Amino acid sequence: MKMISQQKKVLFFSLYSIPPAWLFHHQVDATVATTLRMRGCDVLITGCDGLFKSCYITRGAGENKKQLCEYCSQTSKEYFGNLFQLPYKQLRDFVSADDYNLALQWIETVDPKNYAEASYQDLTIGQWVTSSIYTYFRITSKGLSRPDVRKVHRDYLIDGLVTYKAVSRLINYYQPTHLFLLGARLAPSRIAFEVARKLNIDVVVQEAGYINDSYTLVDNHTCLDTKPKQDVINAWENIPLDNSELLQVKKYWLDREAGKNLNYLSFYDYQTEYTTVRRQLNLQEDTKILEVFTTSEDELEMYKEFAEF
């Protein structure tokens, strides 16, 4: 983190805290925040204590929703505040009752058919939250018309406007020089990303890397943006690999073929023998096969470049 020098103020936006999946990312937040403090920077962690009407963490929890929400909030406080002794504030501290009144008045003016494109003044809140709806229900845009989806979509739009107001006040209060957050895709973090970029605040986005025990950090791009990846390709496309690097690449692809070293949980954990597949598809042993495996449909829907797959 050499790019962040002393006297900088770094705001960490770390809302989701259910272990082990989200603590995986909190490890990055807490480690970076601690090392920055050791280097003379000022840091502040922002958490959540049940602010949202509908939440990705508590989806499907049913009667246990309240307990799960409280557990998530308490885990965050204990992890950052008690374990790492980092300055900690709740996003709710920056919400006013007027925010909800405004959001409820606004949502009544939005046609449910247009939730995905809903805007409040110049804020494209529908665009910012709809990615979360795809993930919440594991659907594509074709499922947005379902009544159960529209109910949650409405909640996300209300929460989205409230979050925008709260994050704006938080940033005005803390005056950060940098924002550090996960993904910038799920609604709260995407909205925090948009607020910061509108104010020309530098945003460092972390996400899981592509091999085990690794992370990816990008500057001022969400995890959905393909430009950082293309920049890496452009930087290396004319640089030849030596033998040891070629062997590393070969091992990487062999691991991928075997479903290893992915750093992501798989939707499936079964394997099929190659001979069985060839027999079922009536393919000869010397037949060359090229197969393209995409990610899940809801994730493809989020990428403009790949949505047509």
N, C-alpha and C positions, 0 to 999 in steps of 0.2 A: 504493500500500500504506500509506496514512496510518493505517489501523486498527491497524497494528503499530508501536508506539512503541519508543523505546530501552529497553535492558535486557531485551528479550524474547528467548526462546530458540526458534528455529524449526528443526524437524526436517524435512528434505526426504527423501521416500521415493522413490528413483529407481532402480528395479531393471533395467528393460529398456533395452538400449543399442545395439541393432543399427541402424546408419545405413542410409538416411536417415530412415526413418519415426519411430524413437523419439528420435533426436537432435533432431527437430523439437520434441519436448516438453522435452527436456533444455535446449534454449535458454532456455525459460521458467524452469526450475528454476535454472539457473546465473545468469541475469540477475537474477532476483528475489533469490537468495541473495547475490549480489555487492552489489547496491544496499542490501540490508538491513545487510550488514556495514559498508558505508560510513556508514550511519546509526546505528551503534552497537549493532546487534543481534548476538547470538551465533547461529551457524548450524552445522548438521551435515548432511552428505549421507550417505545410506545406500544402498549398492549391493549387488550379488549376485555370487557367484563359484561358480555351479553348485550351489546349495543344493537345488534341487527335483528330485524323481524324474521328473516329467513337466513340461515347460515349454512355454508358448505359443510362445516364440521358436524353440525347436529342433524343433517338430513337423514331421514330414516330412523331417527332415534325414538320416535313415538312418545310414550309417556316418560321416557328417560331424558328428554330433551333438556329440561332445566338442570338436572344433575350433571349431564355431560357438559353443558355450557359452563357451569360453575367450576367443574373439574378443569376444563380448558383454561379458564381465567386464573385459577389458583396455581396451576402448573407453571404458567408464564411468570407470575409474580415470584414464585419460589425460585425458579430457574435463574432469572435475570437479577432480581432484587436480593434474594437471600444467598444463593450459591455464588454468584459473581459480583455481588455488591455494586451493581450498576444503577445509576439514576433511572427511575422508572415512573412513567405516567400513564394513565388510562385515557384512551381517546374520548371516552364519555365526558371527561372533564371539560371538553371543548364543544359540547353540544348544548344548544338551547332549545327550550320548548317551541320557540318560534320556527325552528328548523323543521320540525315535524309538521307543524301547521302549514308551512309553505309547501312542503313536499306533498302533503295530502291534497292541497288545493291544486297543485300542478298536475298530479297524476290523474285527476278527474277530467283534465282537458286532453288527455292522450288516448287515442283510439287503441284498444288492445291489439288490433291488427298491426299497429305501428310501434309496438313496444321496442322492437330491436333497433329502430331508427329514432327513438324518442330523444328530444332535445329540450333542455331548459335554457332559454336564451341562447348563448353560443356554446353551451356545454353539451357535448354529444354523449349523454349518460347512457342511452340505450346501447350504443356501440361499446362502451366501456364495461357494461355488466353482462351482456348477452353471452360472452364466452363462458362465464360462470354457469349460466343456465344450461348450456350444452353439456358441461361437465356434471352438473347437479343431477340431471336426468339421463345422461349418456344418450343424447339425441342429436340430430342435426336440425337445420332450420325447418325441416318438414314437420317437426314435432312441436314447434312453437305455438301452434293453434290449439293444442290440447288444453282443456279447461284447468286441469291440475297444474300444467306448466305455466299458464297465464297468471294463475294466482301467485305463484312464487316469483314469476317475472315482475309482477307489479310490486311485490315486496322489495325486490332487489333494486328497482328504480327509485322507490321511496328512500331506501337505505343509501342508495348511491348519491342522491342529492344531499342528504343529511351528512354523509361522509365527506363530501366535497366541502361543505361549510365547516365541518369540524377540523378537517386537515388544514384548511386555509387559516383558521384561527390558531391551530397548533404551530404552524410555520411562522405566523406573525408573532407569536409568543416567544418561540425559541430562536428564530432567526438563523436557521442552519445554513452552512455553506455547502453541505452535501447531504443527500438522502441515500440510505442504504436499505434495500428491501429485497424480498423474494419474488422473482418471476415477473412482477408487474403485469400479470394476466388476470388472476382472480380479482373480482370486483374491488375490494378495499385497496389492495396494493396497486391496481391499475389506476384507480382514482388518485391515490397519493402520488403516483408517478406523474400523472397529468397536471396536478396542481403544481408540483415542483418544477416541471419543465416550463409551464406557463410563466413561472417566476424566474426562469433562467437559473435554477438551482441544479447543480450537477447531481445526477442520479447513478449510483452503482447498483446494478441488478445482479443478484446471485441466483443460480439454479444448479440443479444436479448436473454433474459432468457426464461424459459418455463412456467412462470406464469406472470400475469399482473405486470407491473411496475418493472420488474427485468432485470438484465443483467448477462451475463456469462463472466468470465475472465479466460483465459487459458494461459499457459506459453509455448512458443515455439512450438505451434501446431496451424494449421489452423482450422477454424470452421468445416471443413469437416472431420477432424481426429476424429476417434471414441475412441482412446486410453484414452483421459481424462475422458470420460464417463465411460469406462471400469474400470479405476482406482478408480472412485467413487464407482462403484458396488463392486469391490474387497474389498474396505475399509469398506463397510457397510454390506456385505452379511451375516456375522455371528453375527450381532448386532441386538437383538430383539427390536421391537418397543413397547412403552407403549400404554396404551389405548388412550390417547390424540393424540399421533402420528398416531395411526391407524385410528382415526376419521378424521384427516387431510388428510390422504391418501385416505380414502373413499370419502371425499368431493372433492378431486382433480379429481378422476375418474368420479364422478357424473358430475362435471363441464365440464370435457372433453366430456362426452356423450352428454351434452347439448350445446356444442360449446362455452363454457364460459371459462374465465381465461386462454386464450391461449397465449396472448401477441403477436399474429400474426394476420394479416388480413386474412380473409378466402376468398377463391375463390368463395364460394357460401354462400348465406344468407337465403336460404329457408329450411324449415323442413317438414318432412312427418310424419303423425301419424303412430305409430307402427301398429295399427290395419289395416291400409290401406296397409302397406307393407306386412303384413302376408297374407292378403286376395289376393293381387296380386301375391304372390309367392306360394299360396296354402299351407301355413304352419299352423299347428294347434297351439293353444295357449300354449300348454305344450312342443312344439318343442324347443330344445336348439339350439341356433345360435352362431356360432363363425365367425366373420367377421374381415378381416385384411384390414385396410384403409391405403394405402401408401400415400406419398406426390405426387406432380405432376411429370410427366415423366422426365422433364428436370432436376429436382432436384435429382431424383434417379440416373440419368445418371452420376452425379458428384461423387457419392459414389461408390468406387470399391466394397465394401462389399455388396451393395444392388442393383447394376446395373442390375442384372438378374431378379429382380422382375417385 
